[in-house]
Amino acid sequence: MARVTIAAIASEAGVSVPTVSRVLNGRADVAPQTRELVEKLLKQHGYRRRASRQQPGRAALVDLVFNDLDSPWAVELIRGVEDVMHTSGVGTVVSAVHRRSAATRQWLQNLYARQSDGVIFVTSDLTTPVYAELQRLNIPVVVVDPAGGAPLDIPVIGATNWAGGLSATQHLASLGHRRIGFIAGPKQLLCSRARLDGYRAGLEHPDESLIRQGDFLYESGYTGGMSLLEMADPPTAVFASSDTMALGVYEAARHKGLRVPDDLSVVGFDDLPEARWASPPLTTVRQPLAEMGALAARTALRLAAGADIEAPRVELATELVVRDSTAAPRPR
């Protein structure tokens, strides 16, 4: 017999998923007849409730799940989540599943064992089976920068990636650059695609030969930078869709005997601390990572308390931060 989800219960009862969640969490703001119907269906389908957050002796926990933890921006996002959780007296469990199905199964088993009160997925592909299992367990879910499309009833937190890509490209164009290279992030991430689309929108005639594929990490920035700089007609500027990749472009420029920004302008994306410490300090698009983490944390806690979320899709504003890595191109 298939395991029933709260979405199925909601559909059969003719109510919303948040209404079923409020019944499960013992909220008072549910009509008596609605509560009675939902309780009847829960019992009829053998729905197993989780232990209550308020159970004496049990600490509240929220899981923060990454595909991997090898990117510096993960630290900024964790900081935002942890600030909110610490203030709220809630513990945070950080894990990485590395897109392995076996790791995901083990994670789900651990999640059930520790009776987590909510899950925040970061740049993760939330598969239908995993989401169905979380629904069955009545565990609320929030997604930050999803890989692929998240279900419509899940809150999604992100940034204005398209606008950020556009502003970075327009900044370089305003300085006089016409051949602007671009190093993209992972294709499966919606934020990567949005930054690439913003880059294209900022150019009168986008040149696809100036686009290289990366993965947000330093090595791909170096490889992509070397590939662009070895072209017969190389770009005079490179926009990398992460700060870490931009620093890889710095190294590629040094390897080719070029100086930033005298010979090559470079722009990143994220505004990590490393951007300020770089030599020269990196012009970049600030992505409010800590704020995104904090908003995801507050949203998860509201859902765990049975509250409704007014805006399921939220994009926080990006901002161009001009430092010393961009300048007008030298005459050729």
Beta strands, then each sheet from edge to edge (+ up, - down):
strand 1: 61-66
strand 2: 91-96
strand 3: 119-122
strand 4: 141-144
strand 5: 156-159
strand 6: 180-184
strand 7: 211-213
strand 8: 237-240
strand 9: 265-270
strand 10: 283-286
strand 11: 313-316
strand 12: 319-321
sheet 1: 2+ 1+ 3+ 4+ 5+ 11+
sheet 2: 7+ 6+ 8+ 9+ 10+ 12-
end
